[in-house]
Amino acid sequence: MLISLNAFAGIGLIALCLLMGLTSLQVDLVDKSEIQLLDWLQSHQIGIDRFYSDTDAADRATAIDPQGLDTEQGKVVSWISKKYRVAPEPIGALVKEAYEQSPKYQIDPLLILSVMAIESNFHPYAQSEYGAQGLMQVVTRIHHAKYKEYGGNWAAFDPKTNLKVGILVLRDCIKLKGSLEGGLRFYVGGSDDNDGGYVQKVLTEYKRLQLASKGIKTPMQGEVLFRDESLEELGEGR
């Protein structure tokens, strides 16, 4: 009986030692895991910090200093910024992009900006009930092929990409219909006899931007008239 009790006591002591050993081992493992995790977090944080310290904020944003634009573009930026209550820096980037893309597609940059104004009020994340998205309100599900070279449909929410795709769609619409007015009407999906006043809105805004680009005091609302210029001439690239 005594032997049995001693045996049980011995087994208990061994079990206690093993338990303490395991507990100690677990503590060591936890400590090591915590150290490894801390090292990983610190190394990645350093990587993140290095990325942001080495990359200028302006390089990560659709924005530029409008002071670096030429006189005409600067006037356009100033007018749009005031009318639509948007920051001049991102508008400066969009105006510059419109002027750079204009020769490629033979569409006046001010017409491009006019479409953008009427379509989205320069809101890069705008979306209509029909699924038109971004600055130029391109229906992504219809024109998804045009976004492939930019990485897919998510690019619709990148301002410059949306602008480029929108210009391409507008160019195709004008070519298909053979006229500026017809192209604009097709772009918005209106019929020949009913576009909800869209064409007139775009062309009126286009006239305002033409005047503003010349430094002429331009009303932000109401009709604006040109002299001795046809609508078709206004639609040609520079």
Rosetta constraint file for C-alpha pairs under 8 A:
AtomPair CA 1 CA 5 HARMONIC 6.27 0.50
AtomPair CA 2 CA 6 HARMONIC 6.10 0.50
AtomPair CA 3 CA 7 HARMONIC 5.96 0.50
AtomPair CA 4 CA 8 HARMONIC 6.17 0.50
AtomPair CA 5 CA 9 HARMONIC 6.05 0.50
AtomPair CA 6 CA 10 HARMONIC 6.04 0.50
AtomPair CA 7 CA 11 HARMONIC 6.18 0.50
AtomPair CA 8 CA 12 HARMONIC 6.07 0.50
AtomPair CA 9 CA 13 HARMONIC 6.13 0.50
AtomPair CA 10 CA 14 HARMONIC 6.13 0.50
AtomPair CA 11 CA 15 HARMONIC 6.07 0.50
AtomPair CA 12 CA 16 HARMONIC 6.07 0.50
AtomPair CA 13 CA 17 HARMONIC 6.17 0.50
AtomPair CA 14 CA 18 HARMONIC 6.14 0.50
AtomPair CA 15 CA 19 HARMONIC 6.02 0.50
AtomPair CA 16 CA 20 HARMONIC 6.09 0.50
AtomPair CA 17 CA 21 HARMONIC 6.01 0.50
AtomPair CA 18 CA 22 HARMONIC 6.04 0.50
AtomPair CA 19 CA 23 HARMONIC 6.01 0.50
AtomPair CA 20 CA 24 HARMONIC 6.00 0.50
AtomPair CA 21 CA 25 HARMONIC 6.03 0.50
AtomPair CA 22 CA 26 HARMONIC 5.96 0.50
AtomPair CA 23 CA 27 HARMONIC 6.12 0.50
AtomPair CA 24 CA 28 HARMONIC 6.16 0.50
AtomPair CA 25 CA 29 HARMONIC 6.09 0.50
AtomPair CA 26 CA 30 HARMONIC 6.01 0.50
AtomPair CA 27 CA 31 HARMONIC 5.98 0.50
AtomPair CA 28 CA 32 HARMONIC 6.06 0.50
AtomPair CA 29 CA 33 HARMONIC 5.97 0.50
AtomPair CA 30 CA 34 HARMONIC 6.00 0.50
AtomPair CA 31 CA 35 HARMONIC 6.16 0.50
AtomPair CA 32 CA 36 HARMONIC 6.11 0.50
AtomPair CA 33 CA 37 HARMONIC 6.02 0.50
AtomPair CA 34 CA 38 HARMONIC 6.00 0.50
AtomPair CA 35 CA 39 HARMONIC 6.08 0.50
AtomPair CA 36 CA 40 HARMONIC 6.15 0.50
AtomPair CA 37 CA 41 HARMONIC 6.14 0.50
AtomPair CA 38 CA 42 HARMONIC 6.03 0.50
AtomPair CA 39 CA 43 HARMONIC 6.04 0.50
AtomPair CA 40 CA 44 HARMONIC 6.13 0.50
AtomPair CA 41 CA 45 HARMONIC 5.92 0.50
AtomPair CA 42 CA 46 HARMONIC 6.08 0.50
AtomPair CA 43 CA 47 HARMONIC 6.31 0.50
AtomPair CA 44 CA 48 HARMONIC 6.15 0.50
AtomPair CA 45 CA 49 HARMONIC 5.95 0.50
AtomPair CA 46 CA 50 HARMONIC 5.93 0.50
AtomPair CA 47 CA 51 HARMONIC 6.17 0.50
AtomPair CA 48 CA 52 HARMONIC 6.35 0.50
AtomPair CA 49 CA 53 HARMONIC 5.97 0.50
AtomPair CA 50 CA 54 HARMONIC 5.88 0.50
AtomPair CA 51 CA 55 HARMONIC 6.01 0.50
AtomPair CA 52 CA 56 HARMONIC 7.27 0.50
AtomPair CA 52 CA 57 HARMONIC 7.79 0.50
AtomPair CA 55 CA 59 HARMONIC 6.76 0.50
AtomPair CA 55 CA 60 HARMONIC 7.68 0.50
AtomPair CA 56 CA 60 HARMONIC 7.09 0.50
AtomPair CA 57 CA 61 HARMONIC 6.61 0.50
AtomPair CA 58 CA 62 HARMONIC 7.47 0.50
AtomPair CA 58 CA 63 HARMONIC 6.40 0.50
AtomPair CA 58 CA 64 HARMONIC 6.96 0.50
AtomPair CA 62 CA 90 HARMONIC 5.47 0.50
AtomPair CA 62 CA 93 HARMONIC 6.13 0.50
AtomPair CA 62 CA 94 HARMONIC 7.89 0.50
AtomPair CA 62 CA 159 HARMONIC 7.27 0.50
AtomPair CA 62 CA 160 HARMONIC 7.71 0.50
AtomPair CA 63 CA 89 HARMONIC 4.73 0.50
AtomPair CA 63 CA 90 HARMONIC 3.96 0.50
AtomPair CA 63 CA 91 HARMONIC 7.17 0.50
AtomPair CA 63 CA 92 HARMONIC 6.59 0.50
AtomPair CA 63 CA 93 HARMONIC 5.07 0.50
AtomPair CA 64 CA 68 HARMONIC 7.95 0.50
AtomPair CA 64 CA 89 HARMONIC 5.01 0.50
AtomPair CA 64 CA 90 HARMONIC 6.42 0.50
AtomPair CA 64 CA 92 HARMONIC 5.92 0.50
AtomPair CA 64 CA 93 HARMONIC 5.43 0.50
AtomPair CA 65 CA 69 HARMONIC 7.77 0.50
AtomPair CA 65 CA 89 HARMONIC 5.58 0.50
AtomPair CA 65 CA 92 HARMONIC 6.97 0.50
AtomPair CA 66 CA 74 HARMONIC 6.09 0.50
AtomPair CA 66 CA 77 HARMONIC 7.34 0.50
AtomPair CA 66 CA 88 HARMONIC 6.73 0.50
AtomPair CA 66 CA 89 HARMONIC 6.11 0.50
AtomPair CA 66 CA 92 HARMONIC 5.32 0.50
AtomPair CA 67 CA 74 HARMONIC 7.09 0.50
AtomPair CA 69 CA 73 HARMONIC 5.99 0.50
AtomPair CA 69 CA 74 HARMONIC 5.70 0.50
AtomPair CA 69 CA 92 HARMONIC 7.76 0.50
AtomPair CA 69 CA 96 HARMONIC 7.55 0.50
AtomPair CA 70 CA 74 HARMONIC 6.04 0.50
AtomPair CA 71 CA 75 HARMONIC 6.31 0.50
AtomPair CA 72 CA 76 HARMONIC 6.42 0.50
AtomPair CA 72 CA 213 HARMONIC 5.19 0.50
AtomPair CA 72 CA 214 HARMONIC 6.66 0.50
AtomPair CA 72 CA 215 HARMONIC 7.88 0.50
AtomPair CA 73 CA 77 HARMONIC 6.17 0.50
AtomPair CA 73 CA 92 HARMONIC 7.90 0.50
AtomPair CA 73 CA 95 HARMONIC 6.75 0.50
AtomPair CA 73 CA 96 HARMONIC 7.22 0.50
AtomPair CA 73 CA 213 HARMONIC 6.88 0.50
AtomPair CA 74 CA 78 HARMONIC 6.19 0.50
AtomPair CA 74 CA 92 HARMONIC 7.61 0.50
AtomPair CA 75 CA 79 HARMONIC 6.25 0.50
AtomPair CA 75 CA 212 HARMONIC 6.45 0.50
AtomPair CA 75 CA 213 HARMONIC 5.43 0.50
AtomPair CA 75 CA 214 HARMONIC 7.61 0.50
AtomPair CA 75 CA 215 HARMONIC 6.49 0.50
AtomPair CA 76 CA 80 HARMONIC 6.18 0.50
AtomPair CA 76 CA 95 HARMONIC 7.66 0.50
AtomPair CA 76 CA 209 HARMONIC 6.68 0.50
AtomPair CA 76 CA 212 HARMONIC 6.08 0.50
AtomPair CA 76 CA 213 HARMONIC 5.16 0.50
AtomPair CA 77 CA 81 HARMONIC 5.91 0.50
AtomPair CA 77 CA 88 HARMONIC 6.16 0.50
AtomPair CA 77 CA 91 HARMONIC 6.11 0.50
AtomPair CA 77 CA 92 HARMONIC 5.73 0.50
AtomPair CA 77 CA 95 HARMONIC 6.83 0.50
AtomPair CA 78 CA 82 HARMONIC 6.26 0.50
AtomPair CA 78 CA 88 HARMONIC 6.73 0.50
AtomPair CA 79 CA 83 HARMONIC 6.17 0.50
AtomPair CA 79 CA 209 HARMONIC 7.97 0.50
AtomPair CA 79 CA 212 HARMONIC 6.62 0.50
AtomPair CA 80 CA 84 HARMONIC 5.86 0.50
AtomPair CA 80 CA 85 HARMONIC 7.74 0.50
AtomPair CA 80 CA 86 HARMONIC 7.68 0.50
AtomPair CA 80 CA 91 HARMONIC 7.64 0.50
AtomPair CA 81 CA 85 HARMONIC 5.32 0.50
AtomPair CA 81 CA 86 HARMONIC 4.93 0.50
AtomPair CA 81 CA 87 HARMONIC 5.99 0.50
AtomPair CA 81 CA 88 HARMONIC 5.43 0.50
AtomPair CA 81 CA 91 HARMONIC 7.00 0.50
AtomPair CA 82 CA 86 HARMONIC 7.13 0.50
AtomPair CA 83 CA 220 HARMONIC 6.50 0.50
AtomPair CA 84 CA 121 HARMONIC 6.68 0.50
AtomPair CA 84 CA 122 HARMONIC 7.65 0.50
AtomPair CA 86 CA 91 HARMONIC 7.31 0.50
AtomPair CA 86 CA 122 HARMONIC 7.87 0.50
AtomPair CA 87 CA 91 HARMONIC 6.58 0.50
AtomPair CA 88 CA 92 HARMONIC 5.71 0.50
AtomPair CA 89 CA 93 HARMONIC 6.59 0.50
AtomPair CA 90 CA 94 HARMONIC 6.46 0.50
AtomPair CA 91 CA 95 HARMONIC 6.03 0.50
AtomPair CA 92 CA 96 HARMONIC 6.09 0.50
AtomPair CA 93 CA 97 HARMONIC 6.16 0.50
AtomPair CA 94 CA 98 HARMONIC 6.10 0.50
AtomPair CA 94 CA 159 HARMONIC 7.75 0.50
AtomPair CA 94 CA 160 HARMONIC 6.90 0.50
AtomPair CA 95 CA 99 HARMONIC 6.29 0.50
AtomPair CA 95 CA 109 HARMONIC 7.72 0.50
AtomPair CA 95 CA 113 HARMONIC 7.32 0.50
AtomPair CA 96 CA 100 HARMONIC 6.19 0.50
AtomPair CA 97 CA 101 HARMONIC 6.09 0.50
AtomPair CA 97 CA 160 HARMONIC 7.15 0.50
AtomPair CA 98 CA 102 HARMONIC 5.99 0.50
AtomPair CA 98 CA 109 HARMONIC 5.04 0.50
AtomPair CA 98 CA 110 HARMONIC 7.82 0.50
AtomPair CA 98 CA 112 HARMONIC 6.66 0.50
AtomPair CA 98 CA 113 HARMONIC 7.13 0.50
AtomPair CA 98 CA 163 HARMONIC 7.69 0.50
AtomPair CA 99 CA 103 HARMONIC 7.76 0.50
AtomPair CA 99 CA 108 HARMONIC 7.85 0.50
AtomPair CA 99 CA 109 HARMONIC 5.07 0.50
AtomPair CA 101 CA 105 HARMONIC 6.70 0.50
AtomPair CA 101 CA 109 HARMONIC 7.69 0.50
AtomPair CA 101 CA 164 HARMONIC 7.43 0.50
AtomPair CA 102 CA 106 HARMONIC 5.58 0.50
AtomPair CA 102 CA 107 HARMONIC 5.23 0.50
AtomPair CA 102 CA 108 HARMONIC 5.78 0.50
AtomPair CA 102 CA 109 HARMONIC 5.40 0.50
AtomPair CA 102 CA 237 HARMONIC 6.31 0.50
AtomPair CA 102 CA 238 HARMONIC 7.38 0.50
AtomPair CA 103 CA 107 HARMONIC 6.99 0.50
AtomPair CA 103 CA 237 HARMONIC 6.29 0.50
AtomPair CA 103 CA 238 HARMONIC 6.71 0.50
AtomPair CA 105 CA 167 HARMONIC 7.45 0.50
AtomPair CA 105 CA 168 HARMONIC 7.28 0.50
AtomPair CA 105 CA 171 HARMONIC 6.58 0.50
AtomPair CA 105 CA 237 HARMONIC 7.61 0.50
AtomPair CA 106 CA 236 HARMONIC 6.28 0.50
AtomPair CA 106 CA 237 HARMONIC 4.12 0.50
AtomPair CA 106 CA 238 HARMONIC 7.12 0.50
AtomPair CA 107 CA 111 HARMONIC 7.02 0.50
AtomPair CA 107 CA 112 HARMONIC 7.17 0.50
AtomPair CA 107 CA 171 HARMONIC 7.29 0.50
AtomPair CA 107 CA 235 HARMONIC 6.31 0.50
AtomPair CA 107 CA 236 HARMONIC 5.55 0.50
AtomPair CA 107 CA 237 HARMONIC 4.18 0.50
AtomPair CA 107 CA 238 HARMONIC 7.49 0.50
AtomPair CA 108 CA 112 HARMONIC 6.56 0.50
AtomPair CA 108 CA 234 HARMONIC 7.55 0.50
AtomPair CA 108 CA 235 HARMONIC 6.00 0.50
AtomPair CA 108 CA 236 HARMONIC 5.82 0.50
AtomPair CA 108 CA 237 HARMONIC 4.29 0.50
AtomPair CA 108 CA 238 HARMONIC 6.02 0.50
AtomPair CA 109 CA 113 HARMONIC 6.25 0.50
AtomPair CA 109 CA 237 HARMONIC 7.55 0.50
AtomPair CA 110 CA 114 HARMONIC 6.04 0.50
AtomPair CA 110 CA 206 HARMONIC 6.21 0.50
AtomPair CA 110 CA 209 HARMONIC 6.32 0.50
AtomPair CA 110 CA 210 HARMONIC 6.91 0.50
AtomPair CA 111 CA 115 HARMONIC 6.28 0.50
AtomPair CA 111 CA 202 HARMONIC 7.81 0.50
AtomPair CA 111 CA 203 HARMONIC 7.84 0.50
AtomPair CA 111 CA 206 HARMONIC 5.59 0.50
AtomPair CA 111 CA 235 HARMONIC 6.82 0.50
AtomPair CA 112 CA 116 HARMONIC 6.33 0.50
AtomPair CA 112 CA 167 HARMONIC 6.87 0.50
AtomPair CA 113 CA 117 HARMONIC 6.08 0.50
AtomPair CA 113 CA 206 HARMONIC 7.91 0.50
AtomPair CA 114 CA 118 HARMONIC 6.35 0.50
AtomPair CA 114 CA 202 HARMONIC 5.64 0.50
AtomPair CA 114 CA 203 HARMONIC 7.52 0.50
AtomPair CA 114 CA 205 HARMONIC 5.60 0.50
AtomPair CA 114 CA 206 HARMONIC 5.25 0.50
AtomPair CA 114 CA 209 HARMONIC 7.60 0.50
AtomPair CA 115 CA 119 HARMONIC 5.90 0.50
AtomPair CA 115 CA 136 HARMONIC 6.94 0.50
AtomPair CA 115 CA 202 HARMONIC 5.80 0.50
AtomPair CA 116 CA 120 HARMONIC 5.90 0.50
AtomPair CA 116 CA 121 HARMONIC 6.69 0.50
AtomPair CA 116 CA 122 HARMONIC 6.20 0.50
AtomPair CA 116 CA 135 HARMONIC 5.73 0.50
AtomPair CA 116 CA 136 HARMONIC 5.08 0.50
AtomPair CA 116 CA 137 HARMONIC 7.98 0.50
AtomPair CA 117 CA 121 HARMONIC 4.45 0.50
AtomPair CA 117 CA 122 HARMONIC 5.65 0.50
AtomPair CA 117 CA 205 HARMONIC 7.92 0.50
AtomPair CA 118 CA 201 HARMONIC 7.04 0.50
AtomPair CA 118 CA 202 HARMONIC 6.26 0.50
AtomPair CA 118 CA 205 HARMONIC 7.99 0.50
AtomPair CA 119 CA 135 HARMONIC 6.95 0.50
AtomPair CA 119 CA 136 HARMONIC 5.95 0.50
AtomPair CA 119 CA 137 HARMONIC 6.04 0.50
AtomPair CA 120 CA 124 HARMONIC 7.39 0.50
AtomPair CA 120 CA 126 HARMONIC 6.15 0.50
AtomPair CA 120 CA 134 HARMONIC 7.14 0.50
AtomPair CA 120 CA 135 HARMONIC 5.39 0.50
AtomPair CA 120 CA 136 HARMONIC 6.67 0.50
AtomPair CA 120 CA 137 HARMONIC 6.77 0.50
AtomPair CA 121 CA 135 HARMONIC 7.74 0.50
AtomPair CA 122 CA 135 HARMONIC 5.72 0.50
AtomPair CA 123 CA 134 HARMONIC 6.90 0.50
AtomPair CA 123 CA 135 HARMONIC 5.79 0.50
AtomPair CA 124 CA 134 HARMONIC 4.61 0.50
AtomPair CA 124 CA 135 HARMONIC 4.63 0.50
AtomPair CA 124 CA 157 HARMONIC 6.36 0.50
AtomPair CA 124 CA 158 HARMONIC 7.43 0.50
AtomPair CA 124 CA 159 HARMONIC 5.71 0.50
AtomPair CA 125 CA 133 HARMONIC 6.79 0.50
AtomPair CA 125 CA 134 HARMONIC 4.93 0.50
AtomPair CA 125 CA 135 HARMONIC 7.10 0.50
AtomPair CA 125 CA 157 HARMONIC 6.04 0.50
AtomPair CA 126 CA 133 HARMONIC 5.75 0.50
AtomPair CA 126 CA 134 HARMONIC 5.12 0.50
AtomPair CA 126 CA 135 HARMONIC 6.89 0.50
AtomPair CA 126 CA 137 HARMONIC 7.40 0.50
AtomPair CA 127 CA 131 HARMONIC 6.10 0.50
AtomPair CA 127 CA 132 HARMONIC 5.46 0.50
AtomPair CA 127 CA 133 HARMONIC 4.49 0.50
AtomPair CA 127 CA 134 HARMONIC 6.44 0.50
AtomPair CA 127 CA 137 HARMONIC 6.98 0.50
AtomPair CA 128 CA 132 HARMONIC 5.18 0.50
AtomPair CA 128 CA 133 HARMONIC 6.72 0.50
AtomPair CA 128 CA 137 HARMONIC 7.65 0.50
AtomPair CA 130 CA 139 HARMONIC 7.53 0.50
AtomPair CA 131 CA 139 HARMONIC 5.57 0.50
AtomPair CA 131 CA 140 HARMONIC 7.03 0.50
AtomPair CA 131 CA 141 HARMONIC 7.69 0.50
AtomPair CA 132 CA 137 HARMONIC 4.54 0.50
AtomPair CA 132 CA 138 HARMONIC 4.87 0.50
AtomPair CA 132 CA 139 HARMONIC 3.96 0.50
AtomPair CA 132 CA 140 HARMONIC 6.47 0.50
AtomPair CA 133 CA 137 HARMONIC 4.35 0.50
AtomPair CA 133 CA 138 HARMONIC 5.35 0.50
AtomPair CA 133 CA 139 HARMONIC 6.12 0.50
AtomPair CA 133 CA 140 HARMONIC 6.76 0.50
AtomPair CA 133 CA 156 HARMONIC 6.63 0.50
AtomPair CA 133 CA 157 HARMONIC 7.40 0.50
AtomPair CA 134 CA 138 HARMONIC 6.83 0.50
AtomPair CA 134 CA 156 HARMONIC 6.11 0.50
AtomPair CA 134 CA 157 HARMONIC 5.67 0.50
AtomPair CA 134 CA 158 HARMONIC 7.93 0.50
AtomPair CA 134 CA 159 HARMONIC 7.10 0.50
AtomPair CA 134 CA 162 HARMONIC 6.26 0.50
AtomPair CA 135 CA 159 HARMONIC 6.53 0.50
AtomPair CA 135 CA 162 HARMONIC 6.36 0.50
AtomPair CA 135 CA 163 HARMONIC 6.58 0.50
AtomPair CA 136 CA 162 HARMONIC 6.41 0.50
AtomPair CA 136 CA 163 HARMONIC 6.10 0.50
AtomPair CA 136 CA 166 HARMONIC 5.33 0.50
AtomPair CA 137 CA 166 HARMONIC 7.52 0.50
AtomPair CA 138 CA 143 HARMONIC 7.31 0.50
AtomPair CA 138 CA 156 HARMONIC 7.88 0.50
AtomPair CA 138 CA 162 HARMONIC 7.45 0.50
AtomPair CA 138 CA 165 HARMONIC 7.65 0.50
AtomPair CA 138 CA 166 HARMONIC 6.08 0.50
AtomPair CA 138 CA 169 HARMONIC 7.99 0.50
AtomPair CA 139 CA 143 HARMONIC 6.30 0.50
AtomPair CA 140 CA 144 HARMONIC 5.24 0.50
AtomPair CA 140 CA 153 HARMONIC 6.50 0.50
AtomPair CA 140 CA 156 HARMONIC 7.08 0.50
AtomPair CA 143 CA 147 HARMONIC 7.20 0.50
AtomPair CA 144 CA 148 HARMONIC 6.77 0.50
AtomPair CA 144 CA 152 HARMONIC 7.10 0.50
AtomPair CA 144 CA 153 HARMONIC 6.02 0.50
AtomPair CA 146 CA 165 HARMONIC 6.52 0.50
AtomPair CA 147 CA 151 HARMONIC 6.49 0.50
AtomPair CA 147 CA 152 HARMONIC 5.04 0.50
AtomPair CA 147 CA 153 HARMONIC 5.78 0.50
AtomPair CA 147 CA 155 HARMONIC 6.66 0.50
AtomPair CA 147 CA 156 HARMONIC 7.40 0.50
AtomPair CA 147 CA 165 HARMONIC 7.24 0.50
AtomPair CA 148 CA 152 HARMONIC 4.65 0.50
AtomPair CA 148 CA 153 HARMONIC 7.35 0.50
AtomPair CA 150 CA 155 HARMONIC 6.30 0.50
AtomPair CA 150 CA 161 HARMONIC 7.25 0.50
AtomPair CA 151 CA 155 HARMONIC 6.51 0.50
AtomPair CA 154 CA 158 HARMONIC 7.73 0.50
AtomPair CA 155 CA 161 HARMONIC 6.25 0.50
AtomPair CA 155 CA 162 HARMONIC 7.02 0.50
AtomPair CA 156 CA 161 HARMONIC 6.52 0.50
AtomPair CA 156 CA 162 HARMONIC 5.03 0.50
AtomPair CA 157 CA 161 HARMONIC 7.75 0.50
AtomPair CA 157 CA 162 HARMONIC 6.63 0.50
AtomPair CA 158 CA 162 HARMONIC 6.05 0.50
AtomPair CA 159 CA 163 HARMONIC 6.13 0.50
AtomPair CA 160 CA 164 HARMONIC 6.26 0.50
AtomPair CA 161 CA 165 HARMONIC 6.21 0.50
AtomPair CA 162 CA 166 HARMONIC 5.89 0.50
AtomPair CA 163 CA 167 HARMONIC 6.17 0.50
AtomPair CA 164 CA 168 HARMONIC 6.39 0.50
AtomPair CA 165 CA 169 HARMONIC 6.27 0.50
AtomPair CA 166 CA 170 HARMONIC 6.09 0.50
AtomPair CA 167 CA 171 HARMONIC 6.03 0.50
AtomPair CA 168 CA 172 HARMONIC 6.25 0.50
AtomPair CA 169 CA 173 HARMONIC 6.19 0.50
AtomPair CA 169 CA 187 HARMONIC 7.42 0.50
AtomPair CA 170 CA 174 HARMONIC 6.25 0.50
AtomPair CA 170 CA 183 HARMONIC 6.92 0.50
AtomPair CA 170 CA 184 HARMONIC 7.24 0.50
AtomPair CA 170 CA 187 HARMONIC 6.20 0.50
AtomPair CA 171 CA 175 HARMONIC 6.24 0.50
AtomPair CA 171 CA 183 HARMONIC 7.91 0.50
AtomPair CA 172 CA 176 HARMONIC 6.00 0.50
AtomPair CA 172 CA 183 HARMONIC 7.94 0.50
AtomPair CA 173 CA 177 HARMONIC 6.19 0.50
AtomPair CA 173 CA 182 HARMONIC 7.86 0.50
AtomPair CA 173 CA 183 HARMONIC 4.55 0.50
AtomPair CA 173 CA 184 HARMONIC 7.12 0.50
AtomPair CA 173 CA 186 HARMONIC 6.11 0.50
AtomPair CA 173 CA 187 HARMONIC 5.98 0.50
AtomPair CA 174 CA 178 HARMONIC 5.66 0.50
AtomPair CA 174 CA 179 HARMONIC 5.62 0.50
AtomPair CA 174 CA 180 HARMONIC 5.63 0.50
AtomPair CA 174 CA 181 HARMONIC 7.93 0.50
AtomPair CA 174 CA 182 HARMONIC 6.65 0.50
AtomPair CA 174 CA 183 HARMONIC 3.78 0.50
AtomPair CA 174 CA 184 HARMONIC 6.96 0.50
AtomPair CA 175 CA 179 HARMONIC 7.21 0.50
AtomPair CA 175 CA 183 HARMONIC 7.18 0.50
AtomPair CA 176 CA 183 HARMONIC 7.14 0.50
AtomPair CA 177 CA 182 HARMONIC 5.34 0.50
AtomPair CA 177 CA 183 HARMONIC 5.42 0.50
AtomPair CA 177 CA 186 HARMONIC 7.64 0.50
AtomPair CA 178 CA 182 HARMONIC 6.93 0.50
AtomPair CA 178 CA 183 HARMONIC 7.14 0.50
AtomPair CA 179 CA 183 HARMONIC 5.91 0.50
AtomPair CA 179 CA 232 HARMONIC 7.12 0.50
AtomPair CA 180 CA 184 HARMONIC 6.15 0.50
AtomPair CA 180 CA 231 HARMONIC 7.49 0.50
AtomPair CA 180 CA 232 HARMONIC 6.16 0.50
AtomPair CA 180 CA 235 HARMONIC 6.32 0.50
AtomPair CA 181 CA 185 HARMONIC 6.16 0.50
AtomPair CA 181 CA 199 HARMONIC 6.37 0.50
AtomPair CA 182 CA 186 HARMONIC 6.14 0.50
AtomPair CA 182 CA 192 HARMONIC 7.61 0.50
AtomPair CA 183 CA 187 HARMONIC 5.99 0.50
AtomPair CA 184 CA 188 HARMONIC 6.42 0.50
AtomPair CA 184 CA 198 HARMONIC 7.96 0.50
AtomPair CA 184 CA 199 HARMONIC 6.05 0.50
AtomPair CA 185 CA 189 HARMONIC 6.24 0.50
AtomPair CA 185 CA 190 HARMONIC 5.25 0.50
AtomPair CA 185 CA 191 HARMONIC 6.92 0.50
AtomPair CA 185 CA 192 HARMONIC 7.22 0.50
AtomPair CA 185 CA 195 HARMONIC 6.16 0.50
AtomPair CA 185 CA 198 HARMONIC 7.22 0.50
AtomPair CA 185 CA 199 HARMONIC 6.18 0.50
AtomPair CA 186 CA 190 HARMONIC 5.89 0.50
AtomPair CA 186 CA 191 HARMONIC 7.34 0.50
AtomPair CA 188 CA 195 HARMONIC 7.53 0.50
AtomPair CA 188 CA 198 HARMONIC 7.51 0.50
AtomPair CA 189 CA 195 HARMONIC 7.55 0.50
AtomPair CA 190 CA 194 HARMONIC 5.97 0.50
AtomPair CA 190 CA 195 HARMONIC 4.28 0.50
AtomPair CA 190 CA 196 HARMONIC 7.47 0.50
AtomPair CA 191 CA 195 HARMONIC 5.91 0.50
AtomPair CA 195 CA 199 HARMONIC 7.06 0.50
AtomPair CA 197 CA 201 HARMONIC 6.27 0.50
AtomPair CA 198 CA 202 HARMONIC 6.29 0.50
AtomPair CA 199 CA 203 HARMONIC 6.15 0.50
AtomPair CA 200 CA 204 HARMONIC 5.93 0.50
AtomPair CA 201 CA 205 HARMONIC 6.20 0.50
AtomPair CA 202 CA 206 HARMONIC 6.02 0.50
AtomPair CA 203 CA 207 HARMONIC 6.22 0.50
AtomPair CA 204 CA 208 HARMONIC 6.40 0.50
AtomPair CA 204 CA 223 HARMONIC 6.47 0.50
AtomPair CA 204 CA 224 HARMONIC 6.37 0.50
AtomPair CA 205 CA 209 HARMONIC 6.25 0.50
AtomPair CA 206 CA 210 HARMONIC 6.21 0.50
AtomPair CA 207 CA 211 HARMONIC 6.40 0.50
AtomPair CA 207 CA 224 HARMONIC 6.36 0.50
AtomPair CA 207 CA 225 HARMONIC 7.22 0.50
AtomPair CA 207 CA 226 HARMONIC 7.30 0.50
AtomPair CA 208 CA 212 HARMONIC 6.12 0.50
AtomPair CA 208 CA 218 HARMONIC 6.17 0.50
AtomPair CA 208 CA 219 HARMONIC 7.29 0.50
AtomPair CA 208 CA 220 HARMONIC 7.39 0.50
AtomPair CA 208 CA 224 HARMONIC 6.56 0.50
AtomPair CA 209 CA 213 HARMONIC 5.88 0.50
AtomPair CA 210 CA 214 HARMONIC 6.73 0.50
AtomPair CA 211 CA 215 HARMONIC 6.65 0.50
AtomPair CA 211 CA 216 HARMONIC 5.34 0.50
AtomPair CA 211 CA 217 HARMONIC 7.36 0.50
AtomPair CA 211 CA 218 HARMONIC 6.30 0.50
AtomPair CA 212 CA 216 HARMONIC 5.39 0.50
AtomPair CA 212 CA 217 HARMONIC 6.55 0.50
AtomPair CA 212 CA 218 HARMONIC 5.85 0.50
AtomPair CA 219 CA 224 HARMONIC 7.99 0.50
AtomPair CA 229 CA 233 HARMONIC 6.58 0.50
AtomPair CA 229 CA 234 HARMONIC 7.13 0.50
AtomPair CA 230 CA 234 HARMONIC 6.48 0.50
AtomPair CA 231 CA 235 HARMONIC 6.44 0.50
AtomPair CA 232 CA 236 HARMONIC 6.82 0.50
